[in-house]
Amino acid sequence: MKVVVIGAGIAGLLVAHVIGGDVVVLERDKLSDEPRYRAGVPQGRHVHGLLVRGAEIMEDLLPGLRQELVAAGAYLTDAGDARLLNTHGWAAGGRTGLPLLTVTRPLLETHIRRRVTAKVLDGVHVTGLSFSGSTVDGVLTGDGRIDADLVVDASGRSSKLATWLAAAGVVVPQPSVVDSRTGYATRLYTAPPDFPAVLAESLSAPSTPRGCAVMRVEGDRLMVTAQGAGGDHPPRDPSGYQEFLESLRLPVAEMLRPAEPLSPVYLFARTASRRNAFEDTRSWPGGLVAIGDAVCSFNPVYGQGMTVAAMEALLFRRHQDFSAAGCVSFQRRIARTTRSSWLLSSGADRGWVGDARPGPASRVFAWYMKKWQIAITRDADMFRRFIRVVNMVAGPATLLSPVVFRRLMVSH
Ligand SMILES: Cc1cc2nc3c(=O)[nH]c(=O)nc-3n(C[C@H](O)[C@H](O)[C@H](O)COP(=O)(O)OP(=O)(O)OC[C@H]3O[C@@H](n4cnc5c(N)ncnc54)[C@H](O)[C@@H]3O)c2cc1C
């Protein structure tokens, strides 16, 4: 089977690796052998937290990747060493035994690309799908057409799949969108000695629209991403950016005093969570599947995207049937794989969307999350449980077990 994958991001590279055999990845950007920021992945300039579960899957698919990244300068710490501040105080902290890598997106992506066995053709912009009857039989590019028995759309948030399908008369359902109107502003600094590997203040609707995530990354640098929700975006000019950092409860401005800025401030604001219910399309064509952000993208403050992409690559490995019916059932399985991450991020963001009368489910969700936010500041065991769920090594159902429910009720 000849497979064409559109996009050499995290989802495209990992899925091409598990397919093996006759597969080619088409990437519109020119790629470098060295880690570089690139136009097709503008998010690469901002903090990219790789959750523990995502790193585990990548290690499983590409054995030795973690050590390669560490050798290239990435940091390896315990997930419980992250210094986290929420509306109710500092998280308790404590060792979890979960290894957490901190690394920039370009370094991670370059190392994955070096290890992936599939052929990657760069500088190829896919402009549409080619059809034979109701089946996709290739892709259109600026230069012509490339044949495929199966096309995998992994072109990310900017995917044009819905438009391409509409041109062929296939109407996909309107996407669900939850937009917290969060803006990112990121600057690199030299890392003062003993600066924590991860330092963050979380946003919380509606009381805490400002936050920050700092990661120690290769090259002995700090990546400092200021975050503002509800339209309260951090600015690009360095003095406004500095004022934004000083306005936080997190003492990050103070902690950065000995650090030297190494870059301008970069902005990004297309952060809405968006879910395409491709599985509900009435006449989904054979020969086509979609994965990664092209199907479901999350508000990046929750750091889920790369891990969900890795989980989908595993799903692809298990799903053997890519007949017309098999493609539809694959999209259903993708929808199930993204469901809990979607519920978590979109549920937490409902408070930003100006819902004057939140429904009972939203109110219960907000109340329960507040209980958790309090509990993790007071109880190291509850903190460890929470960190396991946030890093996707345990399912969200573990936050609802009777034991933890009783303990939450005694937190104030
Ligand atoms: C600001 C921001 C911060 C983020 N932070 C995190 C984080 O902390 N942790 C985390 O896990 N995730 C984070 N994410 C999400 C993460 O980047 C993605 O979920 C993850 O990379 C998987 O995406 P993907 O592979 O589907 O798409 P991408 O990684 O975006 O890759 C898509 C690729 O397709 C290519 N492409 C697009 N159109 C075409 C075309 N027509 N023809 C050929 N090639 C094409 C693009 O150039 C690109 O290389 C963040 C996202 C944003 C926006």
The ligand as an ORCA input file, in Angstrom:
! r2SCAN-3c Opt
* xyz 0 1
  C       1.459     28.153     20.816
  C       1.395     26.650     20.895
  C       2.043     26.002     21.921
  C       1.966     24.611     22.018
  N       2.501     24.017     23.107
  C       2.411     22.673     23.222
  C       2.931     22.016     24.373
  O       3.402     22.658     25.327
  N       2.872     20.647     24.420
  C       2.286     19.919     23.406
  O       2.255     18.687     23.490
  N       1.749     20.516     22.335
  C       1.790     21.871     22.219
  N       1.232     22.463     21.139
  C       0.539     21.626     20.148
  C       1.520     20.900     19.240
  O       2.318     21.838     18.537
  C       0.742     19.997     18.256
  O      -0.361     19.430     18.869
  C       1.624     18.852     17.787
  O       2.756     19.356     17.142
  C       0.911     17.890     16.809
  O       0.550     18.621     15.715
  P       0.561     18.088     14.214
  O       1.719     17.235     13.938
  O      -0.807     17.606     13.952
  O       0.759     19.503     13.472
  P       2.041     20.412     13.392
  O       3.056     20.007     14.377
  O       1.552     21.818     13.424
  O       2.639     20.067     11.958
  C       1.912     20.256     10.776
  C       2.904     20.211      9.619
  O       2.184     20.200      8.401
  C       2.812     21.073      7.488
  N       1.806     21.484      6.505
  C       0.689     22.209      6.743
  N      -0.027     22.349      5.629
  C       0.647     21.681      4.663
  C       0.402     21.471      3.262
  N      -0.709     21.936      2.686
  N       1.307     20.751      2.553
  C       2.443     20.234      3.142
  N       2.706     20.419      4.455
  C       1.821     21.129      5.210
  C       3.324     22.217      8.370
  O       4.346     22.967      7.750
  C       3.822     21.422      9.576
  O       5.152     20.986      9.404
  C       1.265     23.857     21.043
  C       0.626     24.511     19.991
  C       0.653     25.884     19.936
  C      -0.107     26.560     18.845
*
